[in-house]
Amino acid sequence: MSIRFGADVLLHNASAFLANRNYAFLTNQSSVDGKGDMVLHSLLARGLPPRLIFAPEHGLYGVEQDMIPVDECRDPITGIPIVSLYGSQKEHLHPLPEHFAGIDLLLVDLQDIGTRYYTFIYTMAFCLRVCAALGIEVVVCDRPNPLGGLRCEGAEVTEKFKSFVGAYSIPVRHSLTIGEFAKFVLLSDNLDLNLQVLAVQNYSAATPYADCRNFWVPPSPNMPQISTAVVYPGMCLLEATNLSEGRGTTRPFEIFGAPWIKSAELCRHLNELRLPGVFFRPVLFRPAFQKHAGNLCEGAFLHITNENTFEPYKTGLMLLAVLQRLYPEHFGWRSEPYEYEIEIPAIDMLTGSNRFREKINEIVSLEDLNEFLSVSNEFTSLREELRMYPL
């Protein structure tokens, strides 16, 4: 039997969910049906347009780069009003009660990528809080987690370091679908909310994403392939450094480097660690934009050799420790504001505490990373309680 995403379940009988409803739609271009059509357009074709669109980071059509405020007022294709939930100020991340005037239902369909830093789940969570306060029903169309539903990796965020790239205390690789995360929000925030999650049909938590659907729609400009999502839990850490994480190339997060790196030397040291499921190949590249734009960089291409054994977060942490050890005069942490925060260092926001930054000089072996990788028993138990799909 074929796998059907939550959006396909919705569209099979859309009138039953949406007829005579004044609904808002939290969505972007990653919300496509099994034919590849944007769900928004499929709903319009059925005569069921939303009254309002909420758009997450990068905008409705995923045009804007990371940390670029989005000022959308109306969909240029459909003419439907848009409220951007990624504006120029931190306050713009949260919808206002007045945005829901006349709305009796919120529909959510977004492709998450299973990593704590990815902001779509927090945009949804902030909407759920308002809906709970106003008594507005919510329907979430579930989609598979590209990293699967079996493995968690990376310690949770401590309270002091919560941010828009870690608003809840979950592991870096959390293994939840967006529907399961919606249920997590209800429990975590103790919300009284009428929530319905349209589950993925004929799906198990062990099913590779490529077996779910034969095409991938990038949910953001620098998430072009499923392989990008797989490496992202570790390679996103480079955003907190002065290295290029490959933005401005055709393979962001798989390519990384800087003008002062010696690629052969770096790859030799990394491959000698025998990190599971990965091989580092020396590369030279010239980013078209962002860090080191226009400058020749040396670095590596991260090849996944075994996705079942690959540990992306451990790989990313060890990479930073090797860079610090090899290039102490050049390697540095990001000093500019990051995701609306000016006081907390970006690396602390991403790792969830200041411990890794303070101990990086002491990390010489994989065993030294254990404290940063462990997932609490509390989350492990809660994750099983939230599980919607068989293993």
C-alpha positions in Angstrom: 0.0 0.0 0.0 1.3 3.5 -0.9 2.3 6.0 1.8 -0.1 8.9 2.0 1.0 12.1 3.8 -1.4 14.0 6.1 -2.1 16.5 3.4 -3.2 13.8 1.0 -5.6 12.5 3.7 -6.9 16.1 4.0 -7.4 16.6 0.3 -9.1 13.2 -0.1 -12.1 14.7 1.7 -11.2 18.4 2.1 -14.8 19.5 2.4 -15.4 17.5 5.5 -12.5 19.4 7.2 -12.8 22.8 5.7 -16.3 23.5 4.2 -18.0 26.4 5.9 -14.9 27.1 8.0 -13.0 30.4 8.2 -9.6 28.9 8.4 -6.0 30.2 8.4 -3.2 28.1 6.8 0.4 27.9 8.2 2.3 26.7 5.2 5.0 27.2 2.6 6.2 25.7 -0.7 7.2 22.4 1.0 3.5 21.7 1.5 2.8 19.6 -1.6 0.4 16.7 -2.2 1.2 13.3 -3.7 1.1 14.7 -7.2 3.6 17.5 -6.4 1.0 20.3 -6.4 1.2 22.9 -3.7 -1.6 22.0 -1.2 -2.6 25.7 -1.1 -3.4 25.6 -4.8 -5.1 22.2 -4.5 -7.4 23.7 -1.9 -8.2 26.7 -4.1 -9.0 24.3 -7.0 -11.6 22.7 -4.7 -13.2 26.0 -3.8 -11.8 26.0 -0.3 -9.4 29.0 0.0 -8.0 30.0 3.4 -8.9 33.5 4.7 -5.3 34.1 5.7 -1.8 32.5 5.3 0.8 32.4 8.0 4.3 32.1 6.6 7.4 30.8 8.5 11.0 31.7 8.0 12.1 32.1 4.4 8.5 33.1 3.4 5.7 31.3 1.6 7.7 30.3 -1.4 11.0 29.8 0.4 12.8 32.7 -1.4 14.6 34.5 1.4 17.9 33.4 2.9 18.4 32.5 6.6 17.9 35.3 9.1 16.5 37.7 6.4 13.3 39.3 7.7 10.3 38.5 5.5 7.8 41.2 4.8 5.0 39.5 2.9 1.5 41.0 2.9 -0.2 39.1 0.0 0.4 36.0 -2.0 1.5 37.2 -5.5 -0.1 34.2 -7.1 -3.4 33.8 -5.2 -3.9 37.2 -3.7 -4.6 35.8 -0.3 -3.4 37.9 2.7 -0.2 36.8 4.4 1.1 37.3 7.9 4.9 36.8 8.0 6.0 35.1 11.2 9.6 35.9 10.6 9.9 39.7 10.6 12.5 42.3 11.5 11.9 42.0 15.3 11.8 39.1 17.8 8.2 40.0 18.6 7.3 39.2 15.0 7.9 35.5 15.6 4.7 35.3 17.6 1.2 35.7 16.0 -1.1 38.2 17.6 -4.6 37.4 18.7 -5.9 40.0 16.3 -4.4 38.0 13.4 -7.0 35.3 14.2 -10.0 37.7 14.0 -12.8 35.8 12.4 -10.8 32.6 12.2 -12.2 29.3 13.7 -9.6 26.8 12.5 -5.9 26.8 11.9 -4.6 24.3 9.3 -0.8 23.5 9.5 1.2 21.8 6.8 5.0 22.2 6.8 7.9 19.9 6.1 10.1 19.8 9.2 13.6 18.2 9.0 13.9 16.7 12.4 16.6 19.0 13.9 16.1 21.3 17.0 17.6 24.3 15.2 15.1 24.3 12.4 12.5 27.0 13.2 9.3 25.8 11.6 8.3 23.7 14.7 8.5 26.8 16.9 6.5 28.9 14.6 3.8 26.3 14.8 4.2 26.1 18.6 3.7 29.8 19.0 0.5 29.6 16.8 -0.8 26.7 19.0 -0.4 28.8 22.1 -2.6 31.6 20.6 -5.2 29.1 19.3 -5.4 27.5 22.7 -6.0 30.9 24.3 -8.7 31.8 21.8 -10.4 28.4 21.6 -9.5 27.9 17.9 -9.3 24.4 16.6 -6.1 23.2 14.9 -5.5 20.5 12.3 -1.9 19.4 11.6 -1.1 17.5 8.4 1.7 15.2 9.4 4.8 14.5 7.3 7.6 12.0 7.8 10.8 13.2 9.6 13.6 12.9 7.0 15.9 11.7 9.8 13.5 8.9 10.7 11.7 8.3 14.0 14.1 5.8 15.6 17.2 7.7 16.9 17.7 10.8 19.1 21.1 12.5 19.4 22.3 15.5 21.4 21.6 16.7 24.9 18.5 18.9 25.5 18.5 22.7 25.8 19.0 24.1 29.3 16.6 26.8 30.3 19.0 29.8 30.2 19.9 29.0 26.6 16.4 28.6 25.0 15.9 30.6 21.8 14.2 30.5 18.4 16.6 27.7 17.5 15.8 25.8 20.6 12.6 27.0 22.2 11.8 23.7 23.9 14.0 21.2 25.8 14.4 18.5 23.1 17.5 16.8 21.7 19.2 18.1 18.6 18.0 15.2 16.6 14.6 14.7 18.1 13.1 12.0 16.0 9.6 13.5 16.1 7.3 14.3 13.2 5.7 17.7 13.1 2.5 16.1 14.2 4.1 14.4 17.2 5.8 17.7 18.0 2.4 19.4 18.1 1.3 16.9 20.7 4.6 17.5 22.6 3.7 21.2 22.7 0.3 20.5 24.2 1.9 18.5 27.0 4.9 20.8 27.5 2.8 24.0 27.7 -0.2 22.3 29.3 -2.5 23.7 26.6 -6.2 23.2 26.4 -6.5 22.8 22.7 -8.7 21.0 20.2 -5.9 19.4 18.1 -6.3 16.9 15.4 -3.2 15.4 13.7 -3.8 13.8 10.3 -1.4 10.9 10.4 0.8 9.6 7.6 -0.9 6.4 6.4 0.9 3.1 5.7 4.1 4.5 7.3 6.5 3.2 10.0 9.1 5.2 11.9 11.9 3.2 10.2 10.8 4.0 6.7 13.5 6.0 4.8 12.1 9.3 3.4 13.1 8.3 -0.1 10.7 5.3 0.2 7.9 7.6 1.2 7.9 9.9 -1.8 10.0 10.0 -4.9 10.6 13.8 -4.9 11.9 16.3 -2.3 10.7 19.9 -2.1 13.3 22.1 -0.4 11.6 23.6 2.7 14.2 26.4 2.7 16.8 27.7 0.2 19.7 25.8 1.7 18.0 22.5 2.2 18.2 21.3 -1.5 18.3 17.5 -0.9 17.4 14.9 1.7 21.2 14.4 2.2 21.4 18.0 3.3 18.8 17.3 6.0 20.7 14.2 7.1 24.0 16.1 7.8 22.3 19.3 9.1 22.2 18.3 12.9 26.0 18.5 13.0 27.0 20.8 10.1 24.6 23.6 11.2 27.0 24.1 14.1 29.3 25.8 11.6 26.9 28.7 11.5 28.3 29.6 15.0 31.9 29.8 13.6 33.9 31.9 11.1 33.9 29.0 8.6 31.6 28.9 5.6 29.0 26.1 6.0 28.7 26.0 2.3 26.0 28.6 1.8 26.6 30.1 -1.6 27.5 26.8 -3.1 25.3 24.1 -4.7 25.8 21.7 -1.7 25.4 23.7 1.5 26.2 21.9 4.8 27.8 19.1 2.9 30.6 21.4 1.7 32.4 23.5 4.3 35.7 25.4 4.7 37.6 28.7 5.0 40.5 30.4 3.2 43.0 29.4 5.9 42.2 25.7 6.0 44.5 23.1 4.4 42.0 20.7 2.9 44.2 17.6 2.7 45.5 18.1 6.3 42.0 18.6 7.7 40.5 15.5 5.9 43.4 13.3 7.0 42.8 14.2 10.6 39.0 13.8 10.3 39.2 10.4 8.5 41.7 9.1 11.0 39.0 9.5 13.7 37.0 6.8 11.9 33.7 8.6 12.6 30.9 6.1 11.7 29.2 6.3 8.4 31.1 9.3 6.9 34.1 10.1 4.7 35.7 13.6 4.3 37.0 14.5 0.8 39.3 17.5 0.2 37.6 20.3 -1.8 38.2 23.9 -3.0 35.3 26.1 -3.5 34.3 29.8 -3.8 31.0 30.8 -2.0 28.8 33.1 -4.0 27.4 34.8 -0.9 27.5 35.0 2.9 30.7 34.0 4.7 33.9 34.3 2.6 31.9 35.3 -0.4 34.0 35.4 -3.6 37.1 34.1 -1.8 38.7 30.8 -2.5 38.2 28.4 0.4 39.7 25.0 1.2 37.7 22.5 3.1 35.9 19.2 2.8 32.9 17.5 1.3 31.1 15.3 3.8 30.1 12.0 2.1 27.6 9.8 4.0 28.8 6.2 3.5 26.3 4.6 5.8 23.2 6.5 6.9 22.3 3.9 9.5 25.5 4.3 11.5 26.2 8.0 10.7 25.9 10.2 13.8 25.6 13.8 12.5 25.7 15.7 15.8 28.7 13.8 17.1 30.4 14.4 13.7 29.7 18.1 13.9 31.0 18.5 17.5 34.2 16.5 16.7 34.7 18.6 13.6 34.7 21.8 15.6 37.2 20.3 18.1 39.5 19.3 15.3 39.3 22.8 13.7 40.1 24.4 17.0 43.1 22.2 17.5 44.5 22.5 14.0 43.9 26.2 13.4 43.9 28.0 16.8 45.0 31.3 15.3 42.2 31.4 12.8 39.2 29.4 14.1 36.7 31.6 16.0 33.1 31.8 17.2 30.5 33.9 15.5 30.3 37.4 17.2 27.4 38.8 15.3 23.8 38.5 16.6 22.2 35.2 15.8 18.4 34.6 15.4 17.4 37.7 17.2 19.7 37.1 20.2 22.6 39.5 21.0 23.7 38.3 24.4 23.9 34.5 24.0 26.8 33.2 21.8 25.4 31.3 18.7 27.3 28.1 19.6 25.7 28.1 23.1 22.2 28.5 21.5 22.8 25.6 19.2 24.4 23.2 21.6 22.0 24.2 24.4 24.5 25.4 27.0 27.9 27.0 27.4 29.6 23.7 28.3 30.8 22.7 24.8 32.3 26.1 24.1 34.1 26.1 27.4 35.4 22.6 27.1 36.3 22.4 23.4 40.1 22.6 24.1 39.8 19.5 26.2 38.2 17.4 23.5 40.6 15.0 21.8 38.6 11.8 21.5 35.1 10.7 20.7 34.6 9.6 24.3 35.1 13.3 25.4 31.8 14.1 23.7 29.6 11.8 25.7 28.2 14.5 28.0 27.0 16.5 25.0 25.3 13.6 23.3 23.3 11.9 26.0 19.5 12.2 25.8 17.6 12.3 29.1 15.5 9.3 30.3 12.7 11.8 30.7 12.7 12.7 27.0 13.1 9.1 25.9 10.0 8.1 27.9 8.0 11.1 26.6 9.1 10.3 23.1 7.6 6.8 23.3 4.4 8.3 24.7 4.1 10.6 21.7 4.9 7.9 19.1 2.3 7.7 16.4 3.9 5.2 14.1 5.1 1.6 14.5 8.9 0.9 14.7 
